[in-house]
Amino acid sequence: MITNKTIDRLIRFDGGGLPVLSLYTGLDVDVSDRVRLRAHLKGLVQQVEPLTEDESLGHEARVSLREDLGRILETQGMRQRPPGTLAIFACHGAGLYEEVRLPRKVRDRVRTDVTPWVRPMLAVLDEYHRTCIVVIEKQVARVWELFLNEIREVAVVRDKALRKSDYAGWYGLQEYGVRNKADDLTKRHYRRVVGVLDQLFRTGDHDLLAVGGHDEEIPPFLDFLPHRLRPKLAGTFQIDADSATLGDIQQQAHQIVDQYERDEERQLVADVFDRAASGGRATVGLQHCLWAGSVAAIEKLLVQDGVVIEGVVCDESGWLGLSGETCPFCGKPTRRTTDVLNELAETVIDESGTVEHVRADTPLKEQVAAATLRFPLPPQQTAAG
């Protein structure tokens, strides 16, 4: 599965100018049928096959690309049908070959460029918070971690219940005393569960919290959450721990996290647009964001998911634009790129900024990109040609 470490390694990959092949496929064929599978992959890679005979690339580049295409057609990652998407990044001449499984499907595509095309991967990574799920009962609580469509149990908290022998006959105890004892045991249990959650979140590995259980149990449990955990709460869900399957719990948590994601995206877009409208450190629109990325001014970039736009980039200065043959910074020739948004996202990450791919229906659909800024933008420079 994809990780931040994988993304970082691919973003920083330097092939020394050799072509890097990036391929994404959802595998809409039966992988047990090797003939049809090979035909499926062949249909994708034939889009770039002419480059293996393009003498303008140079002998070493053509040989490297030829090897990459051959290896992809025989890739081991196809032997079992994975869920979602398989992404392959290859540059034989520079020793790169990596297969990464993405938990959701993205459309089939293939690209060659001097850098790996990682923006579809970034879009997927943005969607998946590492979520802590707790299903609470008065004596037992189970805790799971949900990340990238995988769920694993991380803790079980069991506490003493008030046994029948404790109250049978009551031996002179008042009924309210028994109830108080039961309440005390429940409260002690809730404190222990919160302690486990607090320890998990203190490591910094978890982003969100989802709480499930019976309606009458969730509110009193939430009262025990410390202030530092309350902002992490993405939502709650009703479920019976005795009859629910792990799939039921996972589905409920997914719905909570998805709704949280869309709401978060809408709020982010609204905040950036408002800041830009009031003259704050923010900018809206692709052209403005490309310029902001060129001068390393972007703190957080918002990009409409699924949009691909051609453009140009100067590998010497880092300037990004929609067109132009000559860099306005250094005067050197620019390089055409099939996806300038991918180049922009990589630039922002390289400059320690963050990228959010927005899937929600917001005004960003019209503008494609928006960003918060580290400093006011200098006058924009455009390329010649």
C-alpha positions as CSV (number, residue, x, y, z in Angstrom):
1,M,0.0,0.0,0.0
2,I,1.1,3.6,-0.6
3,T,2.8,5.5,2.2
4,N,4.2,9.0,2.6
5,K,7.7,7.4,2.5
6,T,7.0,6.0,-1.0
7,I,5.7,9.3,-2.2
8,D,8.8,11.1,-0.9
9,R,11.1,8.6,-2.6
10,L,9.4,8.9,-5.9
11,I,9.1,12.7,-5.8
12,R,12.9,13.0,-5.2
13,F,13.8,10.5,-7.8
14,D,16.4,11.8,-10.3
15,G,16.8,9.8,-13.5
16,G,19.5,12.0,-14.9
17,G,17.3,13.1,-17.8
18,L,16.2,9.6,-18.8
19,P,12.4,9.1,-19.4
20,V,10.4,7.9,-16.4
21,L,7.3,5.8,-17.3
22,S,4.3,6.2,-15.0
23,L,1.4,3.8,-15.5
24,Y,-1.9,3.5,-13.7
25,T,-4.4,0.7,-14.3
26,G,-7.6,-0.4,-12.6
27,L,-7.3,-3.9,-14.1
28,D,-10.8,-4.2,-15.5
29,V,-9.9,-7.7,-16.8
30,D,-9.7,-11.1,-15.3
31,V,-6.0,-11.5,-14.4
32,S,-6.3,-15.3,-14.6
33,D,-6.6,-14.8,-18.4
34,R,-3.0,-13.9,-19.2
35,V,-3.7,-13.3,-22.9
36,R,-6.4,-10.7,-22.2
37,L,-4.4,-9.2,-19.4
38,R,-1.4,-8.7,-21.7
39,A,-3.6,-7.2,-24.3
40,H,-5.0,-4.8,-21.7
41,L,-1.5,-3.6,-20.8
42,K,-0.4,-3.6,-24.4
43,G,-3.2,-1.2,-25.2
44,L,-1.9,1.2,-22.5
45,V,1.8,1.1,-23.3
46,Q,1.4,1.3,-27.0
47,Q,0.6,5.0,-26.4
48,V,4.3,5.6,-25.6
49,E,5.8,2.8,-27.7
50,P,6.7,5.2,-30.6
51,L,9.1,6.9,-28.3
52,T,11.3,3.8,-28.3
53,E,12.1,4.6,-31.9
54,D,12.4,8.4,-31.5
55,E,16.0,9.2,-32.2
56,S,15.7,12.6,-30.6
57,L,15.6,10.9,-27.2
58,G,19.1,9.4,-27.6
59,H,20.1,5.8,-27.5
60,E,20.3,5.3,-23.8
61,A,16.8,6.8,-23.2
62,R,15.3,4.6,-25.9
63,V,16.9,1.4,-24.5
64,S,15.8,2.3,-21.0
65,L,12.2,2.9,-22.1
66,R,12.2,-0.3,-24.2
67,E,13.2,-2.3,-21.1
68,D,10.5,-0.6,-19.0
69,L,7.8,-1.5,-21.5
70,G,8.9,-5.1,-21.6
71,R,9.0,-5.4,-17.8
72,I,5.5,-3.9,-17.4
73,L,4.0,-6.4,-19.8
74,E,5.4,-9.2,-17.6
75,T,4.9,-7.5,-14.2
76,Q,4.5,-9.7,-11.2
77,G,2.0,-7.4,-9.7
78,M,-0.6,-8.6,-12.1
79,R,-0.6,-12.2,-11.0
80,Q,-3.4,-11.6,-8.5
81,R,-6.2,-9.1,-9.0
82,P,-5.7,-6.2,-6.5
83,P,-8.5,-3.9,-5.4
84,G,-8.3,-0.4,-6.6
85,T,-5.4,0.6,-8.9
86,L,-1.9,-0.6,-9.6
87,A,0.6,2.2,-10.2
88,I,4.0,1.4,-11.8
89,F,6.9,3.7,-12.0
90,A,9.9,2.7,-14.1
91,C,13.2,4.0,-15.4
92,H,15.5,1.1,-16.2
93,G,18.5,3.2,-17.0
94,A,18.4,4.8,-13.5
95,G,17.4,1.7,-11.6
96,L,13.8,2.6,-10.8
97,Y,11.0,0.0,-10.8
98,E,8.2,0.3,-8.2
99,E,4.7,-1.1,-8.1
100,V,2.3,0.6,-5.7
101,R,-1.2,-0.5,-4.9
102,L,-3.8,2.3,-4.5
103,P,-6.9,1.6,-2.5
104,R,-9.3,3.3,-4.8
105,K,-9.6,3.2,-8.6
106,V,-8.2,6.0,-10.8
107,R,-8.6,6.0,-14.5
108,D,-6.1,4.1,-16.7
109,R,-3.4,6.3,-18.0
110,V,0.3,6.2,-19.0
111,R,2.8,9.1,-19.1
112,T,6.5,9.5,-19.8
113,D,8.4,12.5,-18.4
114,V,11.7,13.2,-16.6
115,T,10.0,12.8,-13.3
116,P,7.5,10.2,-12.0
117,W,3.9,11.3,-12.4
118,V,2.8,11.1,-8.8
119,R,-0.2,13.5,-8.7
120,P,-2.8,10.6,-8.9
121,M,-1.1,9.0,-6.0
122,L,-1.1,12.3,-4.0
123,A,-4.8,12.6,-4.6
124,V,-5.4,9.1,-3.2
125,L,-3.2,9.8,-0.2
126,D,-5.0,13.0,0.6
127,E,-8.3,11.1,0.9
128,Y,-7.1,8.7,3.6
129,H,-6.7,9.8,7.2
130,R,-5.3,7.3,9.6
131,T,-8.4,6.8,11.7
132,C,-8.8,5.4,15.2
133,I,-12.1,3.5,15.7
134,V,-13.5,2.6,19.1
135,V,-16.7,0.6,19.7
136,I,-17.6,1.3,23.3
137,E,-19.6,-0.9,25.7
138,K,-19.9,-0.5,29.5
139,Q,-17.4,-3.3,30.2
140,V,-15.6,-3.9,26.9
141,A,-14.2,-1.6,24.2
142,R,-12.4,-2.6,21.0
143,V,-10.1,-0.2,19.2
144,W,-9.1,-0.5,15.5
145,E,-6.9,1.5,13.1
146,L,-8.3,2.2,9.7
147,F,-6.0,3.4,6.9
148,L,-6.0,3.0,3.2
149,N,-9.0,0.6,3.3
150,E,-7.1,-1.7,5.7
151,I,-8.4,-2.2,9.3
152,R,-6.5,-3.8,12.1
153,E,-7.3,-4.3,15.8
154,V,-4.9,-2.4,18.1
155,A,-6.4,-2.8,21.5
156,V,-9.1,-4.4,23.6
157,V,-10.1,-2.9,27.0
158,R,-12.0,-5.1,29.4
159,D,-13.1,-4.1,32.8
160,K,-14.9,-5.6,35.7
161,A,-18.7,-5.7,35.5
162,L,-21.1,-5.8,38.5
163,R,-21.8,-9.5,38.9
164,K,-25.2,-10.8,39.9
165,S,-23.9,-12.1,43.2
166,D,-22.9,-8.5,44.1
167,Y,-26.5,-7.5,44.2
168,A,-28.7,-10.6,44.7
169,G,-30.5,-10.0,47.9
170,W,-28.5,-6.7,48.3
171,Y,-27.9,-7.6,52.0
172,G,-29.3,-4.3,53.2
173,L,-27.7,-2.2,50.5
174,Q,-29.9,0.5,49.0
175,E,-30.7,0.2,45.3
176,Y,-29.1,3.5,44.6
177,G,-25.9,2.2,46.2
178,V,-25.8,-0.7,43.7
179,R,-26.4,1.7,40.9
180,N,-23.7,4.0,42.0
181,K,-21.2,1.1,42.1
182,A,-22.2,0.1,38.6
183,D,-21.8,3.7,37.5
184,D,-18.4,3.9,39.1
185,L,-17.2,0.8,37.3
186,T,-18.5,2.2,34.0
187,K,-16.8,5.5,34.5
188,R,-13.5,3.7,35.4
189,H,-13.9,1.7,32.2
190,Y,-14.4,4.8,30.1
191,R,-11.3,6.5,31.7
192,R,-9.2,3.5,30.8
193,V,-10.5,3.5,27.2
194,V,-9.7,7.2,26.9
195,G,-6.3,6.6,28.3
196,V,-5.6,4.0,25.5
197,L,-6.9,6.5,22.9
198,D,-4.8,9.3,24.3
199,Q,-1.7,7.2,24.1
200,L,-2.4,6.2,20.5
201,F,-2.9,9.8,19.5
202,R,0.2,11.1,21.4
203,T,2.4,9.1,18.9
204,G,1.2,11.4,16.2
205,D,0.2,8.6,13.8
206,H,-3.5,9.1,13.9
207,D,-5.6,11.9,12.5
208,L,-9.2,11.2,13.3
209,L,-11.4,9.4,15.8
210,A,-14.7,7.6,15.1
211,V,-16.8,6.3,18.1
212,G,-19.5,3.6,17.7
213,G,-21.9,1.9,20.1
214,H,-25.4,2.2,21.4
215,D,-27.0,5.6,21.5
216,E,-27.2,5.6,25.3
217,E,-23.5,4.8,25.7
218,I,-21.9,7.1,23.3
219,P,-22.7,10.5,24.9
220,P,-21.5,9.7,28.4
221,F,-18.3,8.2,27.0
222,L,-17.7,11.4,24.9
223,D,-17.9,13.4,28.1
224,F,-14.6,11.7,29.2
225,L,-12.7,12.8,26.1
226,P,-10.0,15.3,27.0
227,H,-9.9,18.6,25.2
228,R,-6.9,17.6,23.1
229,L,-8.9,14.7,21.6
230,R,-12.2,16.5,21.0
231,P,-11.0,18.1,17.7
232,K,-10.0,14.7,16.4
233,L,-13.6,13.4,16.7
234,A,-14.9,13.0,13.1
235,G,-18.2,11.5,14.1
236,T,-20.1,8.7,15.8
237,F,-22.2,5.8,14.7
238,Q,-24.8,3.5,16.2
239,I,-23.9,-0.2,16.2
240,D,-24.4,-3.3,18.3
241,A,-21.0,-4.7,19.2
242,D,-22.3,-8.2,19.7
243,S,-23.9,-8.6,16.3
244,A,-21.8,-6.3,14.1
245,T,-19.2,-7.8,11.8
246,L,-15.8,-6.2,11.2
247,G,-17.1,-5.2,7.8
248,D,-20.0,-3.4,9.3
249,I,-17.7,-1.4,11.6
250,Q,-15.4,-0.6,8.7
251,Q,-18.3,0.6,6.5
252,Q,-19.7,2.9,9.2
253,A,-16.2,4.4,9.8
254,H,-15.6,4.9,6.1
255,Q,-18.9,6.9,5.8
256,I,-17.9,9.1,8.7
257,V,-14.4,9.7,7.3
258,D,-15.7,10.4,3.8
259,Q,-18.2,13.0,5.1
260,Y,-15.5,14.5,7.2
261,E,-13.2,14.8,4.1
262,R,-15.8,16.5,1.9
263,D,-16.7,18.9,4.7
264,E,-13.1,19.7,5.3
265,E,-12.5,20.3,1.6
266,R,-15.4,22.7,1.4
267,Q,-14.2,24.6,4.4
268,L,-10.7,24.8,3.1
269,V,-11.8,26.2,-0.3
270,A,-14.1,28.7,1.4
271,D,-11.3,29.9,3.7
272,V,-8.8,30.3,0.9
273,F,-11.3,32.1,-1.4
274,D,-12.3,34.4,1.5
275,R,-8.7,35.2,2.3
276,A,-7.9,36.0,-1.3
277,A,-11.0,38.2,-1.7
278,S,-10.0,40.2,1.4
279,G,-6.5,40.8,0.2
280,G,-4.8,38.3,2.5
281,R,-2.0,35.9,1.7
282,A,-3.8,33.7,-0.7
283,T,-4.3,33.4,-4.5
284,V,-7.0,31.9,-6.7
285,G,-6.6,30.6,-10.3
286,L,-4.2,28.4,-12.1
287,Q,-2.0,31.1,-13.6
288,H,-1.5,32.8,-10.3
289,C,-0.8,29.5,-8.5
290,L,1.8,28.6,-11.1
291,W,3.5,31.9,-10.5
292,A,3.3,31.4,-6.7
293,G,4.8,27.9,-7.1
294,S,7.6,29.3,-9.3
295,V,8.7,31.7,-6.5
296,A,8.3,29.1,-3.7
297,A,5.5,31.1,-2.1
298,I,2.9,28.4,-1.6
299,E,2.1,27.2,1.9
300,K,-0.9,25.0,1.0
301,L,-2.1,24.2,-2.5
302,L,-5.7,23.2,-3.3
303,V,-6.1,21.4,-6.7
304,Q,-9.3,20.1,-8.3
305,D,-9.0,16.4,-8.4
306,G,-8.9,14.8,-11.8
307,V,-8.0,17.8,-13.9
308,V,-5.0,17.5,-16.3
309,I,-3.6,20.6,-18.0
310,E,-0.6,20.8,-20.3
311,G,2.1,23.5,-19.6
312,V,5.8,24.3,-19.5
313,V,8.5,24.1,-16.8
314,C,12.1,25.4,-16.6
315,D,14.2,22.6,-15.0
316,E,16.9,25.2,-14.3
317,S,15.0,27.8,-12.4
318,G,11.8,26.0,-11.5
319,W,9.5,28.4,-13.3
320,L,6.1,27.0,-14.2
321,G,3.7,28.3,-16.9
322,L,0.9,27.4,-19.3
323,S,3.0,28.3,-22.3
324,G,6.3,29.9,-23.4
325,E,9.5,28.7,-25.0
326,T,11.9,30.6,-22.9
327,C,12.1,30.9,-19.1
328,P,11.6,34.5,-17.9
329,F,14.0,33.9,-15.0
330,C,17.1,32.4,-16.7
331,G,16.4,32.7,-20.4
332,K,16.8,29.0,-21.0
333,P,14.4,26.8,-23.1
334,T,11.4,25.4,-21.2
335,R,10.2,21.8,-21.2
336,R,6.7,20.8,-22.2
337,T,4.9,18.8,-19.7
338,T,1.6,16.8,-20.1
339,D,0.5,17.8,-16.6
340,V,1.7,21.1,-15.2
341,L,-0.5,20.6,-12.1
342,N,1.6,17.5,-11.3
343,E,4.7,19.6,-11.7
344,L,3.2,22.3,-9.4
345,A,2.2,19.8,-6.8
346,E,5.7,18.3,-6.7
347,T,7.3,21.7,-6.5
348,V,5.1,22.7,-3.5
349,I,5.9,19.4,-1.7
350,D,9.6,19.9,-2.5
351,E,9.4,23.4,-0.8
352,S,7.9,21.9,2.3
353,G,4.3,22.9,1.4
354,T,1.2,20.7,1.4
355,V,-1.2,19.7,-1.3
356,E,-4.9,19.0,-1.0
357,H,-6.8,17.4,-3.9
358,V,-10.4,18.5,-3.7
359,R,-13.2,16.2,-4.8
360,A,-16.1,18.1,-3.3
361,D,-18.3,20.3,-5.4
362,T,-16.9,23.8,-4.7
363,P,-16.0,27.0,-6.6
364,L,-12.6,25.5,-7.1
365,K,-14.0,23.5,-10.1
366,E,-14.0,26.8,-12.1
367,Q,-10.6,28.0,-11.0
368,V,-8.7,24.6,-10.9
369,A,-6.2,25.8,-8.2
370,A,-6.0,28.0,-5.2
371,A,-3.3,28.5,-2.5
372,T,-2.4,30.1,0.8
373,L,0.9,32.0,0.6
374,R,4.0,32.4,2.8
375,F,4.5,35.9,1.5
376,P,2.9,38.4,-0.9
377,L,3.6,37.6,-4.5
378,P,6.1,39.7,-6.5
379,P,5.0,41.1,-9.9
380,Q,4.4,38.2,-12.3
381,Q,6.8,37.4,-15.1
382,T,5.8,35.6,-18.2
383,A,7.8,33.6,-20.7
384,A,8.6,34.6,-24.2
385,G,7.4,32.7,-27.2
